[in-house]
Amino acid sequence: MKILAIETSCDDTCAAVLENAKIISNVISSQTDLYKEWGGVVPNIAKQAHKERIDLVIDKALRGDLADIDVIAVTQGPGLAVALGVGIDKAKELAKKYSKKLVAVNHIEGHIMSSFFDHEIKFPALCLTASGGHTKLILINKIGDYKIVGETLDDASGEALDKAAKMMGLGYPGGPIIERLAKGGNEKILELPKVLRDNKILDFSFSGIKTSFYYKIKDLPKAEIAQNIKDYAACFQNSVFEQLCRKFKLAIEKYQPKMLLASGGVMCNLELRKRLRNLAKEMNLPINMPYKKELNTDNAAMIGLAAYYKAMRGEFVEDIEKLERDARMKL
Amino acid sequence: MFDVEKIINILKSGGLVVMPSDTVYILAVDATNKLAVEKLLKFKNRWVGKAISVAVCNIDMASLYADINDIEQNIYSSLLPGPFTLISKGKHKVAKGIEAEDGSLGIRIPDNKLIQKVIEKLGKPISATSANLSGRRPHYSVESFLKTLSVTKRNMIDLIVDEGKLVRNKPSTVIDIRESEMKILRRGELIAKNAKSFISKSERETQKIAGLVFKKIEKPIILGLSGDLGTGKTIFSKEIGKLMGVKEKIVSPTFNIYNDYGDFLHMDLYRINNQLEIDEIKFFEIISGKKIVCIEWIENLGKENIDKLKKISNLKIITFNYIDETTREIKL
C-alpha cells in the first residue's frame, strides 16, 4: 500500500510518502533547502504560506505522479483551523481528481505513531508527547486504542519554552535556543515553583513556572540577563523537564506499561532524551523516541503511518465532500 | 428545595432564621421589624450602635433604604451582587440597631438565589449578619454553629435552612462608599479599589473576579484582555468558559490562536504580529455569532482593528496589571 500524507495543522507545510509502514519521503517546508525557494520570508501562521507551499511540498514528496498512490491521508485536527483547511482542501481535491481513497488522521495519533517507525512496540505502551501545542500522557492498549491519562491544564511544554525564550529576548522557536544555552548552566540560580505536587494528579501545568520566571528576570538590567543567560535557560528548562519526567514516572507506576514512548517537538532536546532514557532505565523498561528531528516535530510521515493502520482497518472517509477540519479534535 | 413560603412566613412573624448565603451562614430577620431585630441583637450578644448589615434583592430596593447618588449607583451595579457589603448613608427606615450610630447602613446583595427570592417575596431587607456570636468566627456548616450555642440560644432560632457545608468563601469585603475615595473597612473575599478595579491575590480570586464580570453580562460580549505575561488572562478566560458551561478542559490557545467552544470562543493573539495574519485567521469572521469571546493580548490587534471592533460589537477591555509576585490589579 502506497500512501501520500499531508499535514498542515500549524506552521509547517508537510507531505510524505509511505510504502506500508516504511517512509519513502518526508518533506517539511521549514527545512532550510526549501526556504531558499521562497526567498526566506515565511510568515509563521499565515494560511497563504501553506497555500503557496503545498503543491511544491507534495511534488517533492511524490517524486513522480500520483498514479501509483493507493491512499491519501490528511490531518483533520487538532490544530490551527485555517491551516488545517489548506491541507484538507488539497487532500480532497487530489482524492477526487485521481479517485483515491482518503483517510483522516488525528494529529495527536500521528505524534504517537512517530515513535513507532522501525521498532516493535509492546503493549500496553505509555507515550509522553510534548510539543509547542500539546503535552499529553497517553496509554496505548493497542494501535487505535488510546486513553489520555494526563495533559496540560494551561500551556503546552514547548509553548512554555518558547515564551521563556521570548522573555529573555531570544528568537522563535525558543526551545532549541534554550537547549543550546542551557548546556553547562546552573539550574539552581533561580527558585522556580514545583507545581502540581499532588502525586495523584497526572496532569501538567507550565503557566505558573512561566509567570514566576518572568517576574524574576523582568526588572533585571539587560546586561545582567545577558551575563547569566546560560543559567536562566538551564533553570527554566530544568523546571519544565523535571515536571515532564515526574509526571511520566507517576503514570508509569500507575499504569505499568510494557514499553515507554516519547515524541513531539520537545523530544528534539538531547537533555530531555537523556533524562527519559535514565527514567526508562530506572523503571527497567524499553523506551522508543523518534530517531531524528524531522519525526519529532510536525511531519506528514507520522500521519501516513497512522493512516496505514487505519486503512488496514478499513477506516476510510466515507463521503469525501463532507470531510471537515476539526480544530479541537479529540483523540 | 427549601420552602420559600415557610421562610417568609417565619420572617414575617418576627422569627430568626439561620440560612446559607454566598459567603457564610447568616442570621436573617426582617430588618424593618423592631422586635425581630431586638431578638437578633440579643442572640448575638451585640450592643445597639454596632451596625448590622442588610441584604436586599436589587439596587432599587437598596435605594429605598439608603441615599444612593449616581456615583454610588455605579459602584453598586459594578460590585453587587457579589461578596461585598457597601456602606451607604441610611434613610432610617430600618429598625433600630441595624444602622450604625452615625446613620450609615451596610448593604449586600448576596449572590444566592434562595436569599434573593426570599427578599423579593418578603419585599423588605433582611439582616445579613454572619451566623456567630459577636467576636467569634463565622461558620460554614450549621452543625459547627449549633455546637457553639447554649440551649437558650438554640431555642431562640425559629428555622434552620441547612445546606450542608458551604464552600469556604471568606466573609464579604466591607467598603465605605460615602466618601469619594472608597475605604475598605474589612478585607474579605475580594478587594475592590474602586468601582472598576479589583485586586487579586491568587488564582482563585482572579476566578472570583471573572465570576463577578460574568454575572453582569446580559448580551453577547467581547472581553478584550490586555496585560503582561502571567497576569491571569488565561485563568480569567478559563473561568468565563467554565461559567458558560464548557465541560472540557480549557487550555491556552496560544498555539492554535483560538479555540472554539460553540457559544464561547477563547482567543490568544500573542503570536499575531501583523495585519496579514489578522486577515488570514479571518478574525472578524470567527468572532461573530458568539455569546462570549475572550481575546487575550487584544492590544496585538492594533488600534484600527480595536476601533472597528468597538463599532461592530459590545467590546469591553479588561486590563491586568502586575503589582507584585502574588498581587494583580484587574481593571474593568
Boltz contact constraints between the chains, C-beta under 6 A:
constraints:
  - contact:
      token1: [A, 45]
      token2: [B, 277]
      max_distance: 6.0
  - contact:
      token1: [A, 46]
      token2: [B, 277]
      max_distance: 6.0
  - contact:
      token1: [A, 46]
      token2: [B, 280]
      max_distance: 6.0
  - contact:
      token1: [A, 47]
      token2: [B, 280]
      max_distance: 6.0
  - contact:
      token1: [A, 80]
      token2: [B, 256]
      max_distance: 6.0
  - contact:
      token1: [A, 80]
      token2: [B, 257]
      max_distance: 6.0
  - contact:
      token1: [A, 82]
      token2: [B, 281]
      max_distance: 6.0
  - contact:
      token1: [A, 132]
      token2: [B, 255]
      max_distance: 6.0
  - contact:
      token1: [A, 133]
      token2: [B, 255]
      max_distance: 6.0
  - contact:
      token1: [A, 152]
      token2: [B, 251]
      max_distance: 6.0
  - contact:
      token1: [A, 154]
      token2: [B, 252]
      max_distance: 6.0
  - contact:
      token1: [A, 155]
      token2: [B, 252]
      max_distance: 6.0
  - contact:
      token1: [A, 159]
      token2: [B, 254]
      max_distance: 6.0
  - contact:
      token1: [A, 159]
      token2: [B, 255]
      max_distance: 6.0
  - contact:
      token1: [A, 211]
      token2: [B, 230]
      max_distance: 6.0
  - contact:
      token1: [A, 214]
      token2: [B, 229]
      max_distance: 6.0
  - contact:
      token1: [A, 214]
      token2: [B, 230]
      max_distance: 6.0
  - contact:
      token1: [A, 215]
      token2: [B, 325]
      max_distance: 6.0
  - contact:
      token1: [A, 328]
      token2: [B, 259]
      max_distance: 6.0
